[in-house]
Amino acid sequence: MELYGKGVFLTGGARGLGRGMTEALLSKGAKVLFCDILTDAGKSAEAELQAKYGADNVIFRRTDFGAVDICVNNAGIMDERVLERMVAVNMVAKIRGSQLALDHMRRDRGGRGGLIINMVSTTGKNPKMAEMGVTWRALCPYIVLTDLITVEDDQIHDTPAFRSVLQMLTATDGFLQ
Ligand SMILES: NC(=O)c1ccc[n+]([C@@H]2O[C@H](COP(=O)([O-])OP(=O)(O)OC[C@H]3O[C@@H](n4cnc5c(N)ncnc54)[C@H](O)[C@@H]3O)[C@@H](O)[C@H]2O)c1
């Protein structure tokens, strides 16, 4: 995707990967609005990046930004002592952010299209617990025709994924493998 002139909204941009992605986007000519809960780190990242890429191109606060073309849901925490918060930030917020971005971007409802990136981790797929003798696998089937799939929402019915639903047998074959 051509990034020059694109507007990007990114969460968790004060440090780490988010800070790195913000700078990478700026270096390609995108304009970035980033948020974070770390006010001091956010302001200091904003000051450094504005000095390098221009005050109009990178902003750390809520502002009238016009259309958003790319949404990067990057904010995340890793602290299993606060499991509910981890699920809220790492999962629920990414889903909510994606839904908001989708509503804003979708062409069939007046948007101009876009790209949504959710930062996730391969450790969620196959956590390493070999020493405990426990194996984890995440199964990610396409849509399978079960009683669960009774939704009326046209957002789901309109997707290519929904049009190529799997039969139960195909899904269970995959499970056995
Ligand atoms: N570092 C890794 O090895 C790794 C690997 C796979 C996935 N990830 C994922 O990449 C993303 C970034 O990780 P990182 O290593 O740069 O971490 P980091 O801690 O350096 O940066 C994450 C940023 O998110 C911010 N944040 C946390 N909760 C927030 C909230 N509610 N609202 C706004 N900002 C919030 C933090 O303040 C921080 O600045 C996370 O989603 C993480 O789960 C990281």
The ligand as a Gaussian input file, in Angstrom:
#p B3LYP/6-31G(d) Opt

LIG

0 1
 N        7.468000      -7.232000      22.259000
 C        7.125000      -8.448000      21.788000
 O        7.924000      -9.416000      21.806000
 C        5.767000      -8.700000      21.199000
 C        5.537000      -9.879000      20.495000
 C        4.279000     -10.110000      19.934000
 C        3.264000      -9.163000      20.095000
 N        3.510000      -8.021000      20.797000
 C        2.416000      -7.064000      20.909000
 O        2.856000      -5.850000      20.294000
 C        2.209000      -4.748000      20.923000
 C        3.254000      -3.717000      21.415000
 O        4.125000      -4.346000      22.336000
 P        5.502000      -3.689000      22.823000
 O        6.484000      -4.773000      22.998000
 O        5.869000      -2.535000      21.949000
 O        5.071000      -3.178000      24.278000
 P        5.394000      -1.789000      25.051000
 O        4.959000      -2.030000      26.457000
 O        6.775000      -1.350000      24.807000
 O        4.399000      -0.768000      24.333000
 C        2.990000      -0.894000      24.452000
 C        2.397000       0.491000      24.613000
 O        0.970000       0.336000      24.738000
 C        0.547000       1.300000      25.696000
 N       -0.751000       0.932000      26.246000
 C       -1.064000      -0.063000      27.117000
 N       -2.369000      -0.045000      27.409000
 C       -2.906000       0.989000      26.720000
 C       -4.212000       1.536000      26.606000
 N       -5.222000       1.021000      27.302000
 N       -4.408000       2.587000      25.783000
 C       -3.397000       3.131000      25.082000
 N       -2.110000       2.676000      25.169000
 C       -1.877000       1.625000      25.970000
 C        1.657000       1.287000      26.747000
 O        1.625000       2.423000      27.581000
 C        2.892000       1.234000      25.863000
 O        3.375000       2.513000      25.512000
 C        1.375000      -5.323000      22.079000
 O        0.034000      -5.514000      21.612000
 C        2.022000      -6.677000      22.331000
 O        1.116000      -7.594000      22.908000
 C        4.733000      -7.760000      21.338000

